[in-house]
Amino acid sequence: MLTLANETLDIDLLILPETNLILIASVIEPLRGANRISGAELYRWRLFTLDGAPVETTSFVPVPASGSFRPMSETTPLFVLASYNWRRSATQALKMQLSQTARHRSMIAGIESGSWILAEASLLDNVSAAVHWEDFDDFALAYPQVRATRDRFAIDGKRITTAGSLPTVDLMLEIIRRRQGYSLALEVSRLFIYEPSSGQNAAELSPSTAGLHMRDPRVAQAIRLMEEHIEQPLLLARLARRVGVSARHLQGLFQDSIGVPPHVHYLALRLNAARRKVIETKDTFAEIAAATGFNSASAFSRSYRASFSESPSGTRRRLRRRLAARMEPQ
């Protein structure tokens, strides 16, 4: 599920009563953003409830469902979302359904209190599971067979868990990063101007989940300079001098703060700017290459293909076909 891929990934969401609306959005919105930015249907999702009726969220906004949850032999990843009073939903019938469907699903995720549901169904035995900090001690005591962790999210084999709503955004960005690469994950995080909590140490933050989070002001300054010099990229040595550190020190600051070296982040910024021009303008590829700091259209095309798994001309052809299909009479 989490390997690099450009084909569509389908995800099923089981939403339990009294789930936070923001938790549902934390799963869906990054995927929608990835689709919008890429101009492709990389992700699709279906929402299920226990009885097929709309589920009432904690904000009293009902969420409609595609149908009732039934254990089938589908391999689609399943995300179990829960927030408050999860025990009311953790019936013997649901636990049996989850155990049955787990035999076929490529991945099962416990989102926020969904971790408790999966633990109750014995689906987290001998794996690492992220737990909300308020519940950590109680969870660890209740399920000693589960390796409870204070990380924001955990991916362990075919099991995924998150510790809350914003950590779920971190998870979705990590899924996008693993499947489509750093550039798209970065652009999705920038779409929401998203900054994860600084509560995790650098080793626990992945490149994409760091998003725009910069604990060191020198990194923030360097990134601002990168954004101001897309057309004529600054050399690392000059960038470092502008920030007031050595090139080697700046590389270390980037690695510690956002998980990638400066040149990776800089290239992602330039390629994302280029892709927006490919999608939103009629500029020639030579013009786009010049506007985003590439020496030639061929160099730009090679870098674009390496990052997005299709050529700039392939992107435009695909979008033209999709537009033509939409305009065909039904």
N, C-alpha and C positions, 0 to 999 in steps of 0.2 A: 504493500500500500504506500509506503513512504519513499520508495525509490524514485529516481528521476523519471518523469513521464509527462507526455503531452496529451495522452488520451483522457477522456472524461472519467473522473472518479465519482461514483455515486456513494452517498452516505445516508444512512437511516438514523433519524433522531427519535428516541422515545422520551417524550416529555411528561414528567409526572406532575401531579397537582402541586400548587404552591411553589412552582419554580419561578425564580426571578426572571423578568423579561430581559434584563441585561445579559443574563447567562445564555439565553437562547440567541440573542444578537451576537454575543461573543463567539459563538460557533459559526453562525451563518454569514455575518457581515464581512469578515476577512475573505471568505470564499467568494462572496459576491464581488468584492473589490478586486480579487485576482482575476475573475472573469472579465470584469469591466476594463481593467488595465490591459490585459493581454489581448482583448478582442476575440476571445475564444471561450467556449464552454468547457472550462477545465474541471469544474465541480458542479454537481447537482445534488439536491437533498430532498428527502421526504420526511414529513413530520407525522409521528404516530402518537396516539394516547392509549391508555389502558382500555377504553371502551369505544374509541373512535370519535367521541364527541369533542368539541373544542375544550381545551383545558384552561382553567382560570389561573392566571399568574398572580404573583403577590401584589402587583399593581392593579389588579382587577381588570386587566386587559385580556380578553380571551384569545387564545391562539388556535386557529382551525387546524384540523388534522386530515391527513390523506386517508386515514382509516384506523382501525384498532390494531394493536400490536399482537401478532401471532407468531409463534416460533415456526419458521419455515427453513428450508434447506438453502436459503440465500447466503451468498458469500460476502455480500455488501457489508462494509464496516458499520457497526452499530454504536451510537453514542447514547448513553443513558444519562439524562439531565434531571437533577433534583436539587432542591434548595432546603425548604423548611418541611418539618413533619414528615420526613421521608419514611418513617416506620409505618405510617398508615398505608403506604403503598407496598411495603415489603412483605406481601402475603406469600404464603407457601406456593400458591399458584404462579405468581410472578417469578419467584426464585426458580421454580421448575422450568418455566418458559425460557428464562435466561440461560439456564444450564443446557437446555436442549438446543437453543439457537447458537450457543457458543461452540458447538461441535462443528459448525459450518462457517461461521463468520471469520473473515480474514483478520478482523480486529474488533475488540470491544473496548469502549472507553467509558469510564466513570467520571462524569463531569460534576465537580463540586461534591454535593452529597451523594451523587451517583456512585462515588467510591464506596460508600457504606453499603449501597444496594448490591454492588458486585461482591463485596466482602461477605455479605450475608448469604449470597448464592455460592460461596466458596470458589469464586472465579479469580480471586487475587491471592490464593495460597502460594507461598514461596516466590512472590514477585514483589518488586518495589512499588509503592503506591504513595502518591502525594495526597496530603490531607490538610485541610484548613487549619491554620495555627490555633484557633480557639478549640478545635476538637482533637488535636494531635494526641494528647495524653490518653483521652478516653478511647480513641480509636486503637492506639497501640495496646492498651490493656484489653480491649474487647477482642482483638484479632492478633494474637501473638504470632500466628502463622504467616502474617503479612509483614513485609519489611516496610514499615511506615517511614516516610521521608518528609523532611520539611522543605523540599524543593517546590517550586511553583507548579511544575508538572513533572510527570514521570512517564517514560516510554520504556517498557520492559517486555520484549518479545511481542506477543499478540495482545498485550494489555496496555492501556493508556489511562492515566488519572490526572486530574487537575485539582488545585487547592482553592479555586474560587473563580470569579468572573474574569478579572483581568489576567490572571494566569492562563485562563482558557484562550484569551487572545494570543498570548505568548505561544501556546501550543499550536494554534492554527497557523501562525506565522512560521513556526518550525516545520509543520507539514508542508507548507508552500515552499519553504526553502529547500527541503529535501527532495521535493518532486520537481520544482521548476527552477531552483537556483536562488542565489543571494539577491540578484537584481530585482526579481519580482517581489520577493518577500520584503525587501527594503521599500519598494514603491508602495506596497500595501500599507506598511506601517506609516509611511509619510502621508498617505491618503487620509489617515485618521489623526495625523499629528500625534502619534502614540508614543508614550514614554513609559516602559515598564518600571515597576518599583525598583529602587536601588537597594532593596533588602537582600538580593542575591549577590554572591561574590562573583568575580569575573569568570571563574572556572565553571560556574553553573549557568552562565548566560551564553546562549548560542548566538552566532552572528545575526541571524534574522530577528530573534526575539529581542535583541538589544535595540533594534529599530533606530530611533533618533535619541536613545538614552545615552548621554555623555556625562560621566561624572567629573571629568577633568575639563576645565574651561579651555585649555589649550587644544583639546580635541574638538570642542565646539567651534573654536575660532578657525581651526584648520578646515573643518567641514564647510563653514561659511565661505571661506576663501575658495574652496573647490567649487561650490555652487555659483560663485561670482565669476569663475574662470572655466566655464564649460567649453567655450569656443577655442580658447588658447590655454590648455592645461598647464599648470605650474609644475616644474620639476620638483621632485621630493626635497632636494636640498634647499631650493628657494622657498618652498612651502614651510619647511622647518625653520628657516631663518626668520620668516615673517612671524612665526609663532614664538620664536625665542628659544628654540631647543635644537639639538643636533638631529640629523636625519634618523640616526639609529634610535635616539630617545623617542622621537615621534612615532616610529614604528612600534616601539614597545607600548607607548601610551594608547595607540589605536587598538593593539591586540588586547590590552587589559580592559579597555573601555567598551569596545563594540565587537571584539572577537575576530576581527580581520585586519590585515595590514592596510595602510593608506591607499596603495594602488588598487586594491580590490574594491574598496568603497568608491574611490574616484571613478573607476571604470564603470561601476554600476550606476552612478549618477549620470554619467555621460550617455550610457546605453539607454537608460530609461528616458532621458530627454530625447534621444534619437527615436525611440519607439513611438513616443507621443507624436513626433513630427511625421513618422511613417503613417500612423493611423489617422491623424487629424488634419494633415496638410497634403497638398499636391506637389510639394517640393521634390526636386530630383534627388536621387541618392547622393550625387556629388555635392549638392547644396547642403543636404543633411549632414554628410560627412564633415564638410567644412565648418558647419555651425556647432558641431559637437566634438571638435578637436581631433579628427582622424586625418591622416595624411592623404588618403585617397578613398574613392568610393569602394575599391576592392578591399582595402584594409578594413574599412567600416563594415562591409558585408561579411567578411570572415569573422570579425569579432561579434557581430550581431547574431550570426548563425550559431556560433559557439555558445552564446549565452541563451538564446531563445529557441534553439533547435529548428529554426526555419530562416530562410533568407528574407531580407526586407521586401523583395518582390513577391515572395511567397505569402507574407503577411497581407500585402495589399490584394493579391489574388483571392485569398481566402475571405477577406472582408467583402470584396466585390461579389463573390458567389453568395455569401450570406445575405447581403442586401438584395440581390436579385431574387433569391428564394423568398424573402419577405414580401416583395412586391408582386409576386405571382398571384393571380386570382385564385381564390380558394374554391 
